[in-house]
Amino acid sequence: MPIFPTQYSTLSAAALNIHLQDNYGLTGTTCRLLIRNVSDTYLLEDNTEKYIFKIYRDAHRKHTEILAEVELLNILKAGGLNVAYPITDKSGQQLQQFNAAEGIRYGVLFSFAEGEPVYDLSPEHLQTLGHAMAHFHNISSKTKLQYPRHEFTVDTMLLQPVGVVAPAFKNLPDEYAILKDLSNKVAEKINSFDTSKISFGYCHYDFLPKNFHFEDARTLTFFDFDFCGWGMLANDIASFYVHYFMETTLNKITMERGDADFQLFIDAYREVRPFTDEELVAVPYLGFAFWVFYLRFQYDNYDDWSNTFFNDRFLRERIRILKLWAERHFSF
C-alpha cells in the first residue's frame, strides 16, 4: 500500500539519535524533540556536550535557502562572531537528508548556544549586544552568499502580507481597513527614505531576546537565523526595539527606562559601526513592518505550527497593538 499523502511528519527522536551518532561519530548521546514548529528542533546531548538538531520543512525553507543559512553562519563564525554554527559530519557534509513521509527533509546539527535569554538587560548586557550586532553587520554588509535568501522590501514586508492575510479578516472588515491603511502609509514613508544613508546586508530579522543567550553579561551567542535575508540592516535594530515596545506596553518597565536602555544599545552599536540618523528615524517604520511580516508568517503556518491562538480575538488584539505603535511613533 502506498504512503498516504502527508503534510507534516515528525521524525523519531530515537532513530535520529542513531543516525546522528553514525554520521557524526558520536557515542552515548540521547535525543529528544524540543519543539515541533515550522521546523522541528531536537536536543542531542551526552554527559559533556549538547547540540541542537533542526529539521526544516520544504513548505517553509527550500534546499537552497537552507544552504544559504548554513553558508552565512560559516562566514559569521569565521569572522569571529559567536553564533550557533553548523557542525560538519564525518563525510564533510553539514546538511543531513531524510526521506520522510511527505518527501525529502533536510536537517542541520548546530553547536549549542550556552547560557540563557535575558529580558531585563543591564547596561553591560546592552553594550555587549550592541557591539555584537554591529560586528554581525560589519560582516553581513560585506557578504554575498552563493545561495539565495529572500529580500526584505516594502513589498515583502508590508504589501504582500496585507494581501495574503485578507481572508483571515473576513469577520473583521474594520480592523482590516486599519491594517491596510496604516501599512500603505508606512510603505510610502519607507519608500521616501534616502537609501544612500542606509546600510544594507544580510539581516537576522528576529533579534528578540529569545534568540540570543548570555553566559554572562560579556558573553553572548546568536542563534535561530531562520528568517535571515537581505535588506536594510536597520531591520535588525527595529526587531530588537519591538522588545522594548512590549516591555513598556505591558508596564514591565517605564517608558523612560525603555527609551534610555534602547539608547544605550544604539550608543554601543555606534562604538563599532556607524548608525545614521536616517536609519534611526527608519526604526519605528521598519518595526511596524516587522509586525505585519510576522502576521503573515503566523497566517501562512497556521496548519503546521498549531498556533490555535490565531483567531478573531488574536487579530483584534494585534490591530490594537499596531494602532498603539502608530500612535506612539507616527504623525500621520
C-alpha positions as CSV (number, residue, x, y, z in Angstrom):
1,M,0.0,0.0,0.0
2,P,1.5,3.4,-0.9
3,I,2.1,6.0,1.7
4,F,-0.9,8.3,2.0
5,P,0.0,12.0,1.2
6,T,1.4,13.6,4.3
7,Q,1.6,17.3,5.1
8,Y,3.9,17.2,8.1
9,S,5.7,14.2,9.7
10,T,7.6,14.1,12.9
11,L,10.8,12.1,12.7
12,S,11.6,9.6,15.5
13,A,14.0,11.1,18.1
14,A,15.3,7.6,18.8
15,A,16.0,6.9,15.1
16,L,17.6,10.3,14.8
17,N,19.9,9.6,17.7
18,I,21.3,6.5,15.9
19,H,21.6,8.3,12.6
20,L,23.4,11.3,14.1
21,Q,25.7,9.0,16.1
22,D,26.6,7.2,12.9
23,N,27.1,10.3,10.8
24,Y,29.0,12.4,13.3
25,G,30.9,9.7,15.2
26,L,29.2,10.4,18.4
27,T,28.6,7.9,21.3
28,G,26.5,7.8,24.4
29,T,24.1,10.5,23.2
30,T,20.3,10.9,23.8
31,C,18.0,12.8,21.5
32,R,14.6,14.3,22.3
33,L,12.2,16.6,20.5
34,L,12.1,20.1,22.0
35,I,9.8,22.0,19.6
36,R,7.5,20.9,16.8
37,N,7.1,24.0,14.8
38,V,7.6,25.3,11.2
39,S,10.8,23.4,11.6
40,D,11.4,20.8,14.3
41,T,14.1,21.2,16.9
42,Y,15.8,18.3,18.8
43,L,18.2,18.3,21.7
44,L,21.1,15.9,21.2
45,E,23.4,15.5,24.3
46,D,25.8,13.3,26.1
47,N,27.4,13.7,29.5
48,T,29.6,16.6,28.4
49,E,28.2,18.2,25.2
50,K,24.9,19.5,23.9
51,Y,23.8,20.1,20.3
52,I,20.7,21.3,18.6
53,F,19.4,19.4,15.5
54,K,17.0,21.3,13.4
55,I,14.9,19.7,10.6
56,Y,13.3,22.0,8.0
57,R,10.2,21.6,6.0
58,D,10.2,22.2,2.3
59,A,7.0,24.2,2.6
60,H,8.9,26.7,4.8
61,R,12.5,26.6,3.6
62,K,13.7,25.3,0.2
63,H,17.0,23.4,-0.1
64,T,18.9,26.4,-1.4
65,E,17.6,28.6,1.3
66,I,18.9,26.2,3.9
67,L,22.3,26.1,2.2
68,A,22.4,29.9,2.3
69,E,21.7,30.0,6.0
70,V,24.5,27.5,6.6
71,E,26.8,29.5,4.3
72,L,26.1,32.7,6.3
73,L,26.7,31.0,9.6
74,N,30.0,29.6,8.4
75,I,31.1,33.1,7.3
76,L,30.0,34.7,10.6
77,K,31.9,32.0,12.6
78,A,35.0,32.5,10.5
79,G,34.6,36.3,11.2
80,G,34.8,35.7,14.9
81,L,31.1,36.2,15.8
82,N,29.7,33.9,18.5
83,V,26.9,32.0,16.7
84,A,25.3,28.6,17.0
85,Y,27.2,27.2,14.0
86,P,26.6,24.1,11.7
87,I,28.6,21.0,12.6
88,T,30.3,19.0,9.8
89,D,29.8,15.3,9.7
90,K,32.4,12.6,9.1
91,S,31.9,12.8,5.3
92,G,32.3,16.6,5.3
93,Q,28.6,17.5,4.9
94,Q,26.7,20.0,7.0
95,L,23.2,19.0,5.8
96,Q,21.5,15.7,6.5
97,Q,18.9,14.4,4.2
98,F,15.8,12.3,5.2
99,N,13.2,10.6,3.0
100,A,10.3,11.5,5.2
101,A,6.6,10.6,4.6
102,E,6.0,14.0,2.9
103,G,9.2,13.9,0.9
104,I,12.8,15.0,1.4
105,R,13.5,16.9,4.5
106,Y,16.9,18.4,5.4
107,G,18.4,18.8,8.9
108,V,21.4,20.6,10.3
109,L,23.3,19.9,13.6
110,F,24.2,23.1,15.4
111,S,26.5,23.9,18.2
112,F,24.7,24.6,21.4
113,A,24.2,28.3,22.5
114,E,25.3,28.2,26.1
115,G,23.6,30.5,28.6
116,E,20.1,31.7,28.7
117,P,17.9,34.6,27.3
118,V,18.0,37.8,29.4
119,Y,14.9,40.0,29.1
120,D,15.8,42.6,31.8
121,L,19.0,43.8,30.1
122,S,21.6,45.7,32.2
123,P,23.8,48.4,30.7
124,E,26.5,45.8,30.4
125,H,24.3,43.4,28.6
126,L,23.2,46.2,26.2
127,Q,26.8,47.2,25.5
128,T,27.7,43.6,24.7
129,L,24.6,43.2,22.5
130,G,25.2,46.5,20.6
131,H,28.9,45.6,19.9
132,A,27.9,42.0,18.8
133,M,25.1,43.1,16.5
134,A,27.4,45.8,14.9
135,H,30.1,43.1,14.4
136,F,27.5,40.9,12.7
137,H,26.5,43.7,10.4
138,N,30.2,44.6,9.6
139,I,30.4,41.0,8.3
140,S,27.0,40.7,6.7
141,S,27.2,44.0,4.8
142,K,30.3,42.8,3.0
143,T,29.0,39.3,2.2
144,K,27.4,38.0,-0.9
145,L,26.1,34.5,-0.5
146,Q,26.3,31.9,-3.2
147,Y,22.8,30.7,-2.5
148,P,19.7,32.8,-2.5
149,R,17.8,34.2,0.5
150,H,14.6,36.3,0.4
151,E,14.8,40.1,0.4
152,F,13.1,42.4,2.9
153,T,11.4,45.1,0.8
154,V,8.3,47.2,1.2
155,D,6.6,44.6,-0.9
156,T,7.6,41.5,1.0
157,M,7.4,43.1,4.5
158,L,4.1,45.1,4.1
159,L,2.2,45.0,0.8
160,Q,2.3,41.2,0.1
161,P,1.5,40.3,3.7
162,V,-1.5,42.6,3.9
163,G,-2.9,40.9,0.8
164,V,-2.2,37.4,1.9
165,V,-3.8,37.8,5.3
166,A,-7.0,39.3,3.9
167,P,-9.1,36.1,4.2
168,A,-8.3,35.9,8.0
169,F,-10.2,39.2,8.5
170,K,-13.4,38.2,6.8
171,N,-15.3,38.8,10.1
172,L,-13.2,42.0,10.9
173,P,-13.6,44.4,8.0
174,D,-12.9,47.5,10.2
175,E,-9.7,46.0,11.6
176,Y,-8.5,45.0,8.1
177,A,-9.2,48.5,6.8
178,I,-7.0,49.9,9.6
179,L,-4.2,47.4,8.8
180,K,-4.3,48.2,5.1
181,D,-4.4,52.0,5.7
182,L,-1.5,52.0,8.1
183,S,0.6,49.6,6.1
184,N,0.2,51.7,2.9
185,K,1.2,54.9,4.8
186,V,4.3,53.1,6.3
187,A,5.2,51.7,2.9
188,E,5.1,55.2,1.4
189,K,7.3,56.5,4.2
190,I,9.9,53.8,3.8
191,N,9.9,54.4,0.1
192,S,10.8,58.0,0.8
193,F,14.0,57.2,2.7
194,D,17.3,58.4,1.3
195,T,18.9,54.9,0.9
196,S,22.3,56.4,0.3
197,K,22.3,57.0,4.1
198,I,21.1,53.5,4.9
199,S,23.3,50.3,5.1
200,F,22.2,47.1,3.5
201,G,23.3,43.5,4.1
202,Y,22.0,40.2,5.5
203,C,19.7,40.6,8.4
204,H,18.9,38.2,11.2
205,Y,15.4,39.7,11.3
206,D,14.3,38.3,14.7
207,F,16.6,39.9,17.2
208,L,14.3,39.4,20.2
209,P,16.0,38.2,23.5
210,K,14.7,34.7,22.9
211,N,17.2,34.3,20.0
212,F,20.5,35.1,21.8
213,H,21.9,33.6,25.0
214,F,24.1,35.3,27.6
215,E,26.5,33.1,29.5
216,D,27.4,36.3,31.4
217,A,26.9,40.0,30.7
218,R,30.0,40.0,28.4
219,T,29.5,36.7,26.5
220,L,26.5,36.1,24.2
221,T,25.7,33.7,21.3
222,F,23.3,34.5,18.5
223,F,21.1,31.7,17.0
224,D,18.0,31.0,15.0
225,F,18.8,32.6,11.7
226,D,15.7,31.1,10.1
227,F,14.4,34.5,8.9
228,C,17.7,35.8,7.7
229,G,17.6,37.7,4.4
230,W,18.9,40.7,2.5
231,G,17.7,44.2,3.4
232,M,18.2,47.4,5.4
233,L,20.3,46.5,8.4
234,A,18.2,48.8,10.5
235,N,15.6,46.0,10.3
236,D,17.6,44.1,13.0
237,I,17.6,47.2,15.3
238,A,13.9,47.5,14.6
239,S,13.2,43.9,15.6
240,F,15.1,44.4,18.8
241,Y,13.2,47.6,19.5
242,V,10.0,45.5,19.5
243,H,11.2,44.1,22.8
244,Y,11.2,47.5,24.5
245,F,7.9,48.4,23.0
246,M,6.3,45.3,24.5
247,E,8.1,45.8,27.9
248,T,6.8,49.3,28.2
249,T,3.3,48.5,26.8
250,L,3.0,45.7,29.4
251,N,4.2,48.0,32.1
252,K,7.2,45.8,32.9
253,I,9.4,48.9,32.7
254,T,8.7,52.6,32.4
255,M,8.8,54.4,29.1
256,E,11.8,56.4,30.4
257,R,13.7,53.2,31.2
258,G,12.8,51.7,27.9
259,D,14.0,54.8,25.9
260,A,17.2,55.0,28.0
261,D,18.0,51.3,27.6
262,F,17.4,51.4,23.8
263,Q,19.7,54.5,23.6
264,L,22.4,52.6,25.5
265,F,22.2,49.9,22.9
266,I,22.4,52.3,20.0
267,D,25.4,54.1,21.6
268,A,27.1,50.7,22.0
269,Y,26.4,49.8,18.4
270,R,27.8,53.1,17.2
271,E,31.1,52.3,19.0
272,V,31.7,49.5,16.5
273,R,29.7,50.6,13.4
274,P,28.0,53.8,12.1
275,F,24.3,54.1,12.5
276,T,23.0,57.2,10.7
277,D,20.2,59.5,11.9
278,E,18.3,58.4,8.8
279,E,18.5,54.8,10.0
280,L,17.4,55.7,13.5
281,V,14.3,57.5,12.0
282,A,13.6,54.4,10.0
283,V,13.4,52.1,13.0
284,P,9.7,52.7,14.0
285,Y,8.6,52.2,10.4
286,L,10.6,49.1,9.9
287,G,9.4,47.9,13.3
288,F,5.8,48.2,12.1
289,A,6.7,46.3,9.0
290,F,8.2,43.5,11.2
291,W,4.8,43.1,13.0
292,V,3.0,42.9,9.6
293,F,5.6,40.4,8.1
294,Y,5.2,38.2,11.2
295,L,1.4,38.3,11.0
296,R,1.7,36.8,7.5
297,F,4.1,34.2,8.9
298,Q,1.6,33.2,11.6
299,Y,-1.2,33.0,9.0
300,D,0.8,31.0,6.5
301,N,1.9,28.4,9.1
302,Y,-1.4,28.1,10.9
303,D,-1.9,24.4,10.0
304,D,1.6,23.3,10.8
305,W,2.5,25.5,13.7
306,S,-0.7,24.6,15.6
307,N,-1.0,28.2,16.6
308,T,-4.6,27.8,17.7
309,F,-4.4,31.4,19.1
310,F,-4.7,32.7,15.6
311,N,-8.4,33.7,15.6
312,D,-10.6,36.8,15.5
313,R,-9.7,37.6,19.1
314,F,-6.0,37.5,18.4
315,L,-6.4,39.6,15.2
316,R,-8.3,42.3,17.1
317,E,-5.6,42.4,19.7
318,R,-2.9,42.6,17.0
319,I,-4.6,45.5,15.3
320,R,-4.9,47.2,18.7
321,I,-1.1,46.8,19.1
322,L,-0.4,48.2,15.6
323,K,-2.6,51.2,16.3
324,L,-0.8,51.8,19.6
325,W,2.5,51.5,17.8
326,A,1.3,54.0,15.2
327,E,0.0,56.5,17.8
328,R,3.3,56.3,19.7
329,H,5.6,56.7,16.7
330,F,3.9,58.2,13.7
331,S,2.4,61.7,12.9
332,F,0.1,60.7,10.1
